[in-house]
């Protein structure tokens, strides 16, 4: 009986010492999502955000934090609520839709010959010096022309903690989208 009580006590202690998991979702940002017109979508231009890929170290469920110039930690209790690639795709589609009036921006191909945007994200994490890093490149195919641009955004994280990290990442990701929209709108 003493053995059973000791085992039960150890199990309860182990269970209570596990940290509670926290789940995070990128906020779309205030004023980013355009209201939907359910009657009819009329657009002069079409942009297909075909896919966004992330580096392997970002593809896990945990948020990533860089602890030194060469070391990265993947959080085990602070997790993305849905796959990061999916969140990046959804928020980028919303940002571009709002920033490109007169365009239909979609994550689905609507017809052949439309402009196509692909993105590769190689950095999307917090860093030991209080900075947030968003890095990668985008590739736009437009009228048989290809435009390729790198992006690197370093933002100051104003507060400590994962909530602030996720908000800063979302703010930076929105800025990347606005920068892409400026370049896309200049194409003829």
Buried (B, 14 or more C-beta within 10 A) or exposed (E): EEEEEEEEEEEEEEEEEEEEEEEBEBBBBEEBBBEEEEEEEEBEBBBBBBEBBBBEEBBBBBBBBBEEEEEEBBBEEBBBEBEBBBBBBBBBBBBBBBBBEEBBBBBEEEEEEBBBBBBBBBBBBBBEEBBBBBBBBBBBBBEEEEBEEEBEBEBEBEEEEBEBBBBBBBBBBBBBBBBBBEEBBEEE
